[in-house]
Amino acid sequence: MVQDADTDDYLLGLDLEFEFENGYGGAVALGWDFGNFRVEWELVHTVNDFKQVNLLGISGDVDGDGKITSLLLNGYFDFPVKSKLTPFVGGGIGYSKIDVSDLKVRSIGYVRKGDDANTLTWHADAGISIDVSDKFAIDLRYRYLGMEDPKFETMKAEVAAHQGWIDFRFVF
């Protein structure tokens, strides 16, 4: 899910730009439906493998993975339409823990066994809800995820992601 991260390495004084493979993730949310407005708490976990690094204009292969676990407070507005397809927009704010594991840039001998950081997180969403029944809907959703620059033990980073989600929403 994370697509790009820029980092500054404190120890080596290097500006590294990492790219990630497409990842996977899952989420669980519990909330309240007030008609056209919804509010929810969401717990999200995503995983991405590192793809490559750019250093001084030179690209190299990278091994390792990044995991993000977030707790978010979200709000959504469902546009009032008389259809089984309902467009919506929303956003949220919360807190994320980022874990980086076994980061290796083979071409320059750069190795980081593991590191983690905690940071403020926000997102903006847009999508379409498909009403399957009165109690069940499928949401197709785009999310832009942004974060306050996380500070790891040996580096600081800029992290952002463009995510696509398929949600299954049950109403009780």
N, C-alpha and C positions, 0 to 999 in steps of 0.2 A: 504494500500500500504506500509506503514512503517512496517517493520518486527521486528526490535530490537532497543532498545535505552538503553544505560547505563547512569546513572545519579549519581551525587554526591550532596547530600542535604546539603546546607550551614548551615541550622539551627540545624539539628540533627546530622550532621557529618557522615551520612550513605552513603554507596555505594549501590545503588539500580539498578537492571537490570530489565527493563520492556520488556514484550513481548506483541505483538498486534494481534488482530484478523485480518484476511484478510479484506481489506477495499475496498473502491470504490473511483472513481475520474473521473474528466472530464477535458478536455483541449480544447482551441481554439488557432489556430496558423494562422499567415499570413506571407507569405514569397515569395521568388523568386526562380525560377527554371532556372538553367544555364546549362541544359543538364544533365550531370552526377553529378553535384554538386547543392545542394539546401541549402538555408539559410532562417531562419525564426525566428520571435518573437513568443514565446509561453506563454500563461497564463494558469497555471495548478492549480487545486484545488483537494486535496485528503482528505479523512476522514478515520480514523481508531479508533476502540474501543480498549481500553486496555484489555488485556487478563489475564495476571498474572505478579507478581513481584517476583524476587528472592532476598532475603536478608540474608546474612550470611549462604547461603546454604539451606535456607528454602523458599519454594514457597507459595504464597498466591494469592487469587483471588483479582482482581482489578476492580473497576468501573471507568468510565470516558471516555473521547475521546480526540483524537488529530487531529488537522486540519492543513494542510500545504497549503499555497497559494504561488505560485512561478511565477516570470517573468523571462524567460530564452531566451537567444540568442543561437540558435542552428545551426549546420552545418551538412549536410549529404552527403555521397558519395554513388551514385548508381553504382554498378558494371555493366560495359557494357556487356550485354548478349542479344541475339536475342530470347527473350522469353517473355511471359506474366508474368512470375515470375522473379522478379529482386531483388537479395540480396542487402542490404545496411548496412552501418555502419555510426555512427555519434556520436556527443556529443554536449555538450553545457555548458554554465555557466550563472549564474544569481543570483537572490536574493530571499530569501524565508522568509515568516512570519509564525511562528509556534504558534498555539494557543492550550493550554491544558485546558480542562474544567472539573470541578467537579471530580478531581482525588481523589479516596478513596481506601485505603488498609484497609479493614475491620478488619483483624486479628491483626493489630498493632495500629489501630486508627489513621493512617496517612491520613490527609485530606489537599488538596490544592484546593481552590475554582476555581481558574483560574490564568493563567500565560501566557505570550507570550514572544517570542524572535524573533529577525531578524538575518539572517545569510547568508553568501555567500554559494551558492549551485552549484554543477556541476553534470554532468551525462555522461555516456557512453551508447550507444544504438547499437543494432544489430537486423536486421529483414529481412523480405521478403515482397516485394510489389507485389500485384496481380493487374495487369492492367485489369479493367473491360471494359473500353473504352479509347479513346484518352484523355478524360477530367476527368476521375474518376478512382481512385485506392483504394484498401483496403490494409492497411499495418498491418502486424502482427509483433509486436515489443517487445523485451526485453529491459529493462532499469535498469542499476544500478545507484542509486541516492546517492550521498554523500554530506555532508555538513561540513562546518567549525563548530566546537563545539558551539552550541547555548548556551548562558548564560541567564537563566531565573532569575527572581527576587530572588528566594530562592535556585536555583540549576543550575548546568551546566550539559550538556548532550552530548552524542555522538549519532548521528542519521544516519542510513543508511537504504536503502530499495532496495529490488529486486522487480521490477514491470513488469507486463505483460500488454500490451496495444493493442487494436484494433483501428486503425485510419481509417477515411474516408477522402480521399484527393481529393479535387476538383481543377482542373487547369482552370484558366480563360484566 
